[in-house]
Structure formats: C-alpha cells, structure tokens
Amino acid sequence: MIKSIIFSALLFINFGGPVFGASLFHAQDDWKRLDMPRQPATQFEFTKSDELKVTADQSVAFFFRELSPDDQKKTALHWRWRVEKSFPATNLSKKSTDDRPLAVHIWFGDSKFPSFFNSLGSLFGAPRNGRMITYVFGGNHPPGTIIQNPYFNQGVLIILQGPRAELNRWYFEKRNIEADFRKSFPTAPKMLLPRYIVVSADTDGTKAKSVARISNLHLSVYTNHKLMH
C-alpha cells in the first residue's frame, strides 16, 4: 500500500498533475489475440484483475484492444513490467533476430494509410492502422535507442529496458505518446490518434522461452508537455 501511494505521488509530480483513467486491463473481454500464420501462439493470461502474464515458447502473437474515443485523447501512458525468464539478447533491427520477451505497442490511425497491416496483415485479422510505436523490454541495444521496425517501414522500436535489465524486477514506465510520435516520425504531417494498445512477446526466431508480466497499464491526461523518459 505504501509503495502504491509513493508511486502515485511520483507520477503526479513527473506529469504535472495527470488525470488517471481506468486500467486498460480491467475490461478483459475487450482484449483479443492476433496469431501469426503457421506460427505457435504466445499465451496471454490474466492472473489478476490488473496483471497479464505473457508466456512465449518458440512463438509469437499480439494481444490487443481498441481504445475508446476518450482514451485516444490521452497522451500519457503508464505501466510496470518485469521479465521472469528470458534468453540471450538479440539484434532487434534484423528480421531474423528481432525476438524480445515483452513489448507494448501503440497502433495509430489513419485506417487509409498504406501499410503492411492494411494490406497483407488485414488478411489474417490485423486491425487497420497507420503508424506504430513499439516499446521494448529486451534486445541488445541500450535504453533510449530508437530502431526502425524491420517488418514495417512506418513503425519504430523504442528500447526501454535493454540487455542489463534484471530478471524478476518490476520496472515502471511512463511515456509521452505525442512526444514519442513526433520524435519517431518527424516528417509526419500531423499527429495521428492512438487507436489500439497492444502487448506482445516474440521468441519464434530464437526458439527460446520467455515468461513476463505487465500490470497497471493505463492512460492519463496531463497539463504540460514535460513528460519524457
């Protein structure tokens, strides 16, 4: 309880007074799993009302939900995550070695934007979207590195926890989605609204197994633009 109060107080200071929304995990029926063709599927299990266990065993899958119109207007994203079992760090910039034990994605509209997910991806159930930001726990790049998504030229990977991250330790994250979008896509004519929030784990390339957890995933509104990682 004391840790929870302290964490809430720190968030208030760092974000200039955010207005928190409900946890995005509370409406568990809103979440759907997206499997990849001919690939074993990563498993997603709600172990608590606000905690998701993610187990990848030589597998890959995405767990996603659409954001409400109110949530799409919120640009501060908060969560905590930890990895309990992992594998040697990989090079996330290459298709053959882009495995990671945990990631959080923001998929942005516009549905008319020509992209992988709006063409081939739509054939196997991927939501239509424009650009993508992936926050990564894993890989061999240092935290803060921004990498071009090797599969999607309108997507980037932002490394938050790299090869020195400890197992079984909770890491708290807070991101300014708008600032990350503008930094990742400096030539974009406008900021696109976030349409989907996504959790994933990918170990199909390394043929390894990972176990991770994520909780307290929520969006908030804040009154200034000083939120940076």
C-alpha positions in Angstrom: 0.0 0.0 0.0 2.8 2.4 0.9 4.6 1.7 -2.3 1.4 2.4 -4.3 0.9 5.7 -2.6 4.5 6.8 -3.2 4.3 5.7 -6.8 1.1 7.7 -7.4 2.7 10.8 -5.8 5.8 10.5 -8.1 3.6 10.2 -11.1 1.7 13.4 -10.1 5.0 15.3 -9.8 6.5 14.0 -13.0 3.4 14.5 -15.2 2.4 17.9 -13.9 -0.9 16.6 -12.4 -2.3 13.8 -14.6 -5.9 12.7 -14.6 -5.7 8.9 -14.5 -8.1 6.7 -16.5 -9.1 3.2 -15.6 -6.7 0.3 -16.1 -6.8 -0.9 -19.6 -6.8 -4.5 -18.3 -10.0 -4.1 -16.2 -12.2 -4.7 -19.3 -10.6 -8.1 -20.0 -13.2 -9.1 -22.6 -12.2 -6.2 -24.8 -8.8 -7.9 -25.4 -8.2 -10.1 -28.4 -5.3 -12.3 -29.5 -3.8 -11.9 -33.0 -1.9 -15.0 -34.2 0.6 -15.2 -37.0 0.1 -17.7 -39.8 1.9 -21.0 -39.3 3.5 -19.9 -36.0 2.9 -21.2 -32.5 1.0 -18.6 -30.5 2.3 -16.7 -27.4 0.0 -17.2 -24.4 -1.6 -14.3 -22.6 -3.2 -15.0 -19.2 -4.8 -12.5 -16.7 -3.5 -13.6 -13.3 -5.1 -10.7 -11.5 -7.7 -8.0 -12.4 -4.8 -5.7 -13.5 -2.0 -8.1 -14.3 -1.2 -10.0 -17.5 1.2 -12.9 -17.7 2.9 -13.4 -21.1 4.5 -16.7 -22.0 6.3 -17.2 -25.3 7.6 -20.6 -26.2 9.1 -20.6 -29.6 6.1 -18.5 -30.5 4.7 -15.1 -31.4 1.4 -13.3 -31.0 -0.2 -9.9 -30.3 -2.8 -9.2 -27.6 -4.7 -6.0 -28.4 -7.7 -3.9 -27.7 -9.2 -0.8 -29.3 -9.0 2.4 -27.4 -12.2 4.4 -26.6 -12.6 7.9 -28.1 -11.8 9.3 -24.6 -8.7 7.3 -24.2 -7.5 8.3 -27.7 -7.2 11.9 -26.4 -4.9 10.9 -23.6 -1.2 11.1 -24.3 0.5 9.8 -21.1 0.9 6.1 -21.0 1.9 4.3 -17.7 2.7 0.7 -16.8 5.0 -1.6 -15.0 6.6 -4.8 -16.3 9.1 -7.5 -15.4 10.7 -10.5 -17.2 11.0 -13.7 -15.2 12.6 -15.9 -17.8 14.5 -14.7 -20.9 17.1 -15.6 -23.4 20.4 -14.0 -24.7 19.8 -10.5 -26.1 19.2 -10.3 -29.8 19.6 -7.6 -32.5 16.1 -6.1 -32.9 17.0 -4.3 -36.1 17.1 -7.6 -38.1 14.1 -9.7 -39.1 15.8 -13.0 -38.1 16.8 -11.8 -34.7 14.1 -9.4 -33.5 12.9 -11.6 -30.7 12.0 -10.0 -27.3 10.4 -11.2 -24.1 7.9 -8.3 -23.9 6.7 -5.3 -25.8 4.0 -2.7 -25.6 2.8 -1.2 -28.9 0.7 1.8 -29.9 -1.0 1.4 -33.3 -2.1 4.8 -34.7 -4.9 5.6 -37.2 -5.4 6.5 -40.1 -7.0 3.4 -41.5 -6.5 4.7 -45.1 -2.7 4.9 -44.6 -1.0 2.3 -46.9 0.8 -0.1 -44.6 1.6 -3.8 -44.0 -1.3 -4.1 -41.6 -3.7 -2.5 -44.1 -2.9 -5.0 -46.9 -1.3 -8.4 -46.2 -1.9 -8.0 -42.4 -5.6 -7.5 -42.8 -5.9 -10.9 -44.4 -5.2 -12.6 -41.1 -7.1 -10.3 -38.7 -4.7 -7.4 -38.0 -6.6 -4.1 -37.3 -6.1 -1.4 -39.9 -3.7 1.3 -38.8 -1.2 3.9 -39.9 1.9 4.1 -37.9 3.3 2.0 -35.0 5.5 2.7 -31.9 6.8 -0.4 -30.1 8.2 0.0 -26.5 10.6 -2.9 -25.9 11.8 -4.9 -22.9 14.8 -6.8 -24.4 17.3 -6.8 -27.2 21.0 -5.9 -27.2 20.6 -2.1 -27.7 20.9 0.3 -24.8 17.8 2.0 -23.4 16.7 5.1 -25.3 17.7 3.7 -28.7 15.1 4.1 -31.5 15.2 1.5 -34.2 13.4 1.2 -37.5 10.9 -1.7 -37.3 12.4 -4.3 -39.6 9.0 -5.5 -40.8 7.1 -2.2 -41.1 8.6 0.9 -42.6 6.1 3.2 -40.7 7.0 1.7 -37.4 9.8 2.2 -34.8 11.1 0.3 -31.8 11.9 2.3 -28.7 14.1 0.4 -26.3 13.2 1.0 -22.7 14.9 -1.9 -20.9 18.0 -3.4 -22.6 20.5 -6.2 -22.0 21.3 -5.0 -18.5 17.8 -5.3 -17.2 17.4 -7.6 -14.2 15.1 -10.6 -14.1 12.2 -10.6 -11.6 12.4 -6.9 -11.1 9.5 -4.6 -11.7 10.3 -1.6 -13.9 7.9 1.4 -14.0 7.5 3.2 -17.3 5.9 6.5 -18.3 5.7 7.8 -21.8 4.5 10.9 -23.6 2.9 9.3 -26.6 2.7 12.6 -28.5 6.4 13.4 -27.9 7.4 9.9 -28.9 5.3 10.1 -32.1 6.9 13.4 -33.2 10.4 12.2 -32.4 9.9 8.9 -34.2 8.1 10.4 -37.2 9.5 13.9 -37.7 8.2 14.2 -41.3 4.6 13.2 -40.4 2.2 16.0 -41.4 0.2 15.5 -38.2 -0.1 13.6 -35.0 -2.3 10.5 -35.5 -4.6 9.4 -32.8 -3.7 6.1 -31.0 -6.3 3.5 -32.0 -5.0 0.3 -30.4 -2.9 -0.7 -27.4 -1.1 -4.0 -27.9 1.1 -6.4 -25.8 3.3 -9.0 -27.4 6.2 -11.4 -26.9 8.3 -13.0 -29.7 10.6 -16.0 -29.5 9.9 -17.8 -32.7 13.3 -16.9 -34.2 15.5 -17.9 -31.3 13.3 -20.9 -30.5 13.5 -19.9 -26.9 11.1 -19.5 -24.0 10.3 -16.3 -22.0 7.9 -15.5 -19.2 7.0 -11.9 -18.3 4.3 -9.9 -16.6 2.8 -6.4 -17.2 0.4 -4.5 -14.9 -1.1 -1.1 -14.1 -1.4 -0.3 -17.8 -3.3 2.9 -18.2 -3.6 6.3 -20.0 -3.8 9.7 -18.5 -4.2 13.4 -19.3 -1.6 15.9 -18.1 -1.4 19.6 -18.2 2.1 20.2 -19.7 4.5 18.7 -22.2 7.4 17.9 -19.9 6.8 14.2 -19.7 9.9 12.5 -21.1 11.7 9.2 -20.3 
